Amino acid sequence: MKYVSTRGKAPVLAFDEVLLAGLARDGGLYVPETWPQFSAAEIRAMRGLPYAELAARVMAPFTAGCLTEAEMKAMATEAYAHFTHPAVAPLKQIGHNQWVLELFHGPTIAFKDYALQLVGRLFDHVLKQRGERVMVVGATSGDTGSAAIEACRDRAAVDIVILHPLGRVSDVQRRQMTSVLSDNVRNLAVEGTFDDCQDLVKALFNDLAYRDAMKLSAVNSINWARVMAQIAYYFAAAVALGAPDVTVNFAVPTGNFGNVFAGYAARRMGLPIERLVVGSNRNDILTRFFDSGVMKAEGVVPTLSPSMDIQVSSNFERLVFEYVARDGGQVERLMTEFRHSGTMTMPDGAWAAMRTLFESHRFDDQGTLDLMKKLSRLTGEILDPHSAIGVGAGLKAELRRDAPLIALATAHPAKFPDAVMAAMGHRPALPAHMADLPHRPERLDTIAADAGRIKDYVSAFARARGRA
Ligand SMILES: *Cc1c(COP(=O)(O)O)cnc(C)c1O
């Protein structure tokens, strides 16, 4: 499989190169040159497969020429071996034909583990093959950092430094990062905001000489391999409910559009999906877009679902590419228009076509708390605020009665105890494997929001790790 850029000007790359490159050189995102196809018979044959095996089968066409299905199976088996539910991604019934897909049984109890546990192993495998090492540097407002650290800890070819804003992540989120004491992991508490952290990381990457010298790399949500790994649970859930002989709907709480784009990809690969329902919080750029055809950036407001407090959904570019008939020039014009004016208007035909598959619903904080209460009363399920928004969006959609609704639960409620407290009046307990988290020793370094200081820190860490 080869990969092309959504802006049409970057070199065509193989899977391992796309894995390590992240963003394309023309500013676009990499997508597969063609969508692999699974026939109804091939999808039927996935019934009953353990999650890791099914995932390897779904991913194998994307890594063909670089990794075999057997290698992918070995890697996926290892990646999901320590998830705390034997089904890895279990379905729970919450209504007549309504289901929640629990994606919080990984080490950091949010769905990002499902992709990152695999991506960490892919990095290690590919880097060892090439005789290379990388320094992953990233900024986090909470969830991504811990999932990335868990994915990269103790990997021979990878060192990782994660920046978080000092005092501005929750206790659980900080401890999930700082209690990892592996030699190849460093946590930096930056005296500033999350935006400062992001700007600092950008400054490091934009210093090209430094970037090359340190072999800087990223595992952020625009990395194709993360989308690829997420396609697997769409197949697993749909097949469990009878696909390809049953058509299904998915509802997805959405921030950067990476998760729901994986659902779109599954549909392009032959999975019978009727509708993809997008849930957003007050940062509702996607809901406004699907209602109007115009994407207009506004300021970000903090909400109870912070992992969706996003102004611009970076993976949306991949969807635009598909709906303008893969015309890279047009994607570039639309994205340039958006960058300069803060507004992007989709061609009418493209927007109308999107609306036959997608719809979106928004919930403010009060609406989210009401949903959490209502769902708990009706089903006994305590959902985290992100997952509640996904379920709520799915319930608002008008769906075919014979097509099950599968709502993606993206985090365990214990990850957002304050929101659960506000809705339910009690704090959810941490899962057993994390019960001692409040007592684990922590390691972190506090640093000024200054790019020079951070560069010195990363350089010193690289030297300590035996690099030039
Ligand atoms: C990251 C995250 C999301 C948003 O996912 P995207 O792929 O960015 O759309 C939703 N919920 C939780 C809990 C997350 O951590």
The ligand as a MOL file (V3000), in Angstrom:
LIG
                    3D

  0  0  0     0  0            999 V3000
M  V30 BEGIN CTAB
M  V30 COUNTS 15 15 0 0 0
M  V30 BEGIN ATOM
M  V30 1 C -9.4240 12.4810 22.2780 0
M  V30 2 C -10.7710 12.2580 22.8510 0
M  V30 3 C -11.9480 12.5120 22.1100 0
M  V30 4 C -11.9150 13.1120 20.7210 0
M  V30 5 O -11.4730 12.2080 19.7390 0
M  V30 6 P -11.0710 12.7110 18.2830 0
M  V30 7 O -10.4630 11.5540 17.5970 0
M  V30 8 O -10.1130 13.8440 18.4860 0
M  V30 9 O -12.3330 13.1750 17.6170 0
M  V30 10 C -13.1700 12.2080 22.6990 0
M  V30 11 N -13.2440 11.7100 23.9410 0
M  V30 12 C -12.1510 11.4700 24.6900 0
M  V30 13 C -12.3060 10.9350 26.0720 0
M  V30 14 C -10.8740 11.7200 24.1750 0
M  V30 15 O -9.7800 11.4750 24.9350 0
M  V30 END ATOM
M  V30 BEGIN BOND
M  V30 1 1 1 2
M  V30 2 1 2 3
M  V30 3 2 2 14
M  V30 4 1 3 4
M  V30 5 2 3 10
M  V30 6 1 4 5
M  V30 7 1 5 6
M  V30 8 2 6 7
M  V30 9 1 6 8
M  V30 10 1 6 9
M  V30 11 1 10 11
M  V30 12 2 11 12
M  V30 13 1 12 13
M  V30 14 1 12 14
M  V30 15 1 14 15
M  V30 END BOND
M  V30 END CTAB
M  END
